[in-house]
Each structure stands twice: as structure tokens, then as C-alpha cells.
Amino acid sequence: MADLQIHQFPCLSDNYGFLLHDPASGETAAIDTPDGAEYLHQAQSKGWRITQIWNTHWHPDHAGGNKAIVEATGARVIAPAEVEKISPIDSVVGDDDRVTLGSHEARVIDVSGHTNGHIAYHLADDAIAFVGDSVFALGCGRMFEGEPEQFWAALERIKALPPETTLYCAHEYTAANAKFARHADPDNRALAVYAAEVDTKRLHGEPTVPTVLSRELATNPFLRADEPAMRQRWGGETPAQTFAALRAAKDAF
């Protein structure tokens, strides 16, 4: 099975766009669509034709480019039902459904909390996951629609993926996330090293995305809400309550 090719590029003010290309079949999936024109330009520059769109959630900086891409290419839109708020969908998918790009298969994971229908796409054989705004390098999405228990359950599903999984998150938020993470977990030496690397990368204009789950498990305060040290510092009788305290603190940080 030919290896998938991933083309990552900056989009809008702080989004990343992703094109997932299968050389064997010639198929290309647009992972979310912040800017349809930019996706079409990037696909043309690679000599790829977008045949599918995989949306993670309904926000315009993730599905707002669907119309332009579909009109230009006829691509099929695969998305959670909530995307119907702003775009027609060809195939509605939810937790544990499967989608394919050529011979490559992705499992859909419910990661709701940022929005109530947010999903991620995990390609186990390729050790990658596209997680949208559910989790970021050293952070997680704002809880716009969900509840703490719901969002924590979503993060537990991400935590359960193989630790070597590469996480493709949708925004360049890592420097700001690192500042809060160090406030939230000041004794974490692995986090201090990670934060310094982030500062260096951003100083040189380099992306901090993607990240690797194993590193996030050791350093991301939101994924560590079930750790005794985090509960002691931030309170809560359950990990979901500790997560809620962390999320509220980040919102106010």
C-alpha cells in the first residue's frame, strides 16, 4: 500500500490546511476547508485534484470553503451532521464510522465538546489523526457547545490512541498554549523543554504542528486532568471537574 502524502500549509490568520493524497488511487481529501480558494491553489500546485472533503465540525474556518471546492472539483463532502448548518453533505458520519481514501481507511471518533458534533479521523495504519479543534499542541479547543464531562470523554478517546500517533491539529496556537501550560503545570520538566522548543520554532517562523500524542500525554495540561498532581493543584473530585477548572482558567488567562 503506497504511503499517503500530507501537504500542510498556512491558511487564514492562524489555521493550517491539510491535503491528504493517495498516490495509488490519485484521490485527494481536503481535511476541513478554511479557505476554498487557497485549497484549490495548493492542490493545483501539487498536481492533485480534490475528490473528497472531510470536515471535523461546522465552524466556518473548518467548513466555509466547501462550496468553492465542490463547485470547482465535484468533491464529495463527508462530515458530521452539524456541518449541514453551513454546507450540504454527501455522507454524514459519526462515531466509529469508516471513511476511505483509496485503500486507506480512517475511523471516525466522536470528540465533541468544542462543538456538539465534532469528530476526528484516525488512520490507524498510517499512525495519524486529524483532530480539528478538539485538541491542540499543549492545549484544547474552547468549550463553545459541550459540557465538561462530554469534552473530557472526548479527550480520553484521543488519549487512548497509540502513543506514536501524529496529531494534525488545525491552528498555530502552541506558543500561547505553552504559556498557559507552564502556569498550569509549573513543575513539569518535560513541558519546560517542549515550551523552549516551541519558542525557538516560532522565532524562526516554523510550524509547531503536527505534534505526537506521546509528547502531549506528558505535557498537555488538559490531557493530564486525571493526574493526581493536576487535581491537587486545580481541584475537582473527578477528572472532568479538573478539566473544567483548567478550561475556565485558560479562558481567563
N, C-alpha and C positions, 0 to 999 in steps of 0.2 A: 504494500500500500504506500503510495507516494506521500511524502511528508506534506502537510499543509504549509502554506506560506501566509504569514501575517504581516500586513502593511499597516503601520501605525503612523498617524500624522496629527498635528495640532489642528483644532477646529474651534471656531468661535473664540471667546476670550480665554477659556481655560479647559475646554473639552478636549478629549482625544477621540479621533475617529479610527475605526478599525475595519479593514477589509480582510476577509478570510478566504483564501483562494486554494482550490484543489486542482493541482496541475493535471491529474489523471482525467478528470471529467471536464475540466475547463470551467467549472462552476465557481462563482464568487458570491459570498454573503457579505452584505453591509451589516455590521453589528451596530445597531442604533444609527440614527441619521440626524445629527445636529444641524447639518448644512448640506442639503441635497446637491447644490452646485459644486461644492468642494469635493464631495464623494465622487461625483461623476468625473471631475477633473483628475482626481487621484487615480481612479480606476483606469481612465484613458492613458495616464502617464505610465501605468504598469502594463498596458495592453490587455487589461482584463475587462470583461463585461459582467456587470452586477446582475445576477439571476435570482437572488433571494435577499430579503431584508429580515433580520432577526432583531426585533425590538425587545428591550428589557422592561420598559414601563412607558407610561403615556406622556410624560413631560415633554414639552416642545423641543427642548435641547437633546431629546433622545428619539423622537418620532416625527419631528417637524419637517424633516426632509423627505419623508416617504413619498409624497405626491410627486415631487420633481423627479425622483429616481424612477418611480413606476412609469411615469409618462415617457421618460427617455429610454427605458430599457424593457418595460414589461415585467419587471421583477415581481416575484410573489412575496407578499408580506406575511410573516409568521410572527405572532405576537400574543401577549396576554389580552384577555377580553377588554381590559380598561383602555387599550390603545384606540378602541373604536370612538373614544371621545374626540379624537382629532384625525383619525385616518381609517379608511376601510381596511379590513383584514381578510386575507385569503384562508389562513389556517390559524384558528385560535388554539393556543396551547397552555397547559398548566402543569402543576407539579407531577413529575415522573413521566411526562410525555417524552417522546423521542423525536428529534428532527435530524435530517441528514443533509450532508453536503458531499455529493459523490458517494464514496464508500465510507465516509467518516460520519460517526454518529455522536450527537450531543444529547445528553439527558437534561431535561428542564427541571429546575429546582425552584420551589417556592421560597423566595427571600423577601417576602412582603414586610413592610414596616415603614420604609421611606414613602412608598405608596402601598395601597392595599392589594395590588395585583402584581407587584414587582417580581420578576423571575430572573434567574441566571441560567446560563448554558454551560454545562460541564462536558467537555470532550475527554473522557477518561483515557482513551488510548493515546491521546496526544498530550495528556497531563496539563491541560489548560482549562481555564474557566473565564467566561466573560460575565462580570458581576455587576455591571452598571453602576448604580449609586448605592448599592446595599452595603458594600464595604470598600474602603479606600486604603491606600498605603498609610498606615498609622492612624486610620480614622474610620468613620462610617457615615452614611448619609443622615441628613436631618430626618426626624420622625414627623413628616408632614401629615400623614394619614393614619398610621398604625398606632398600636399600643405597645408599651414596653415588653410585655410577655410575648407578643407576636414577633417583635423585632429581635428579641433575644433568641427565640426559637429559630429564626432565620439565620442568625449568626452561628448558632450551633450546627446548622446544616452545612454551613461553609467550613466551620472548624472540623467537621467530620470527613472532609475530603482528604485524599492523600496529601501528606505534608509537602511533597515535592511539586504540588500543583502550582503553576504560574497563574496569577490572578491579573486579569486585564480589567482595571477599573477605569472609570470614564472621565476623571478630572485630575488636573495637576494641582492638588490641594496639599501635597505632602509637607511642604515647609511649614504651613500654618498648623497642620495636624501635629507635626513634630513638637511645636512649641507647647501645645496643649498636652500632648502625651507626656512630656517631661514634667509638666506641672502635675499631671495626674498620677505619675508613677516615677517619682524623682530618684528612687534608689535602684532603678533598673539599668544595669551597666550595659547590657546589650542594646537597649534603647539609646543610651548616650552615644554609642558608636554609630548606630544607624542614623541618628539625627545629624551627627557631624558629616556623614557621607552625603546626606540629603543637602545640607548647606553647600557642600563642595560642588555637587552636581548642578544645583540651581545657579550658583555663582558662574558656572561655565555654560549655562543655558541648556543643560542636558535634562532629559526627562527622568523622572523617578518612577515611572510606570513602564512596564509591569512590575509587580512585586511577586514574592514567593510566599506561599502560605506558611511554611515553617518559620520564616522570619517574623511574619505578622503574629503568629501564635505566641512568640516570645516577647513581643514589643508593643503590639497594638492594644491600648488600654481597653477598648471596647470588646475585644475578643478575650480579654483576661478578667472580665467581670465575675467569673466563677472562681478566681484565685483568692485564697484567704487574705492575702495582703491587700488586695484591692477592696475587698469587702470591709476590712478593718479601717481602711483609710476613708472610704466613701459611703459606708453604711449599707443598709439593706439586709433583710432576712433571707432573700433569695438572690441568685444571680441576676434575674430580671430587674429586681429593685435596685441592685447596684448599678446595672447598666443604665437604668432610668436616671439615677443620680449623676452618672458620668455624662449622659447625653444632655441633661439640663445644664450642667456646668460648662460643657463645650459651647452650648448655645449662647451662654452669657459671657464667655471668655473674651 
